[in-house]
Amino acid sequence: MTYEKLLEEFELLSDRLGIKIIKGKGDFAGGNCTVNEEKIIVINKNKPIEQRLNILAKCFIEYDLDRLYIIPALRAYIDECRTLDL
């Protein structure tokens, strides 16, 4: 699966979970945050797509995804990032 397709799947997953993804420019890596009790993931669109995908995967590790259907390629990507983070 291409990186662009994985990025699209992360966006679909965020919609299903009610998490807003904000893409910005600046001197930051990105990650999870909460603003006015709204869950948000901020990613830096100036970073390479691989880095943006890794940030998204690390953010979604924090959510209970076991009961959701996620396409196998996306689930594998998230699980791979989980093992690399240990």
Secondary structure, 3 states (H helix, E strand, C coil): CCHHHHHHHHHHHHHHHCCEEEEECCCCCEEEEEECCEEEEEEECCCCHHHHHHHHHHHHHCCCCCCCCCCHHHHHHHHHHHHHHC
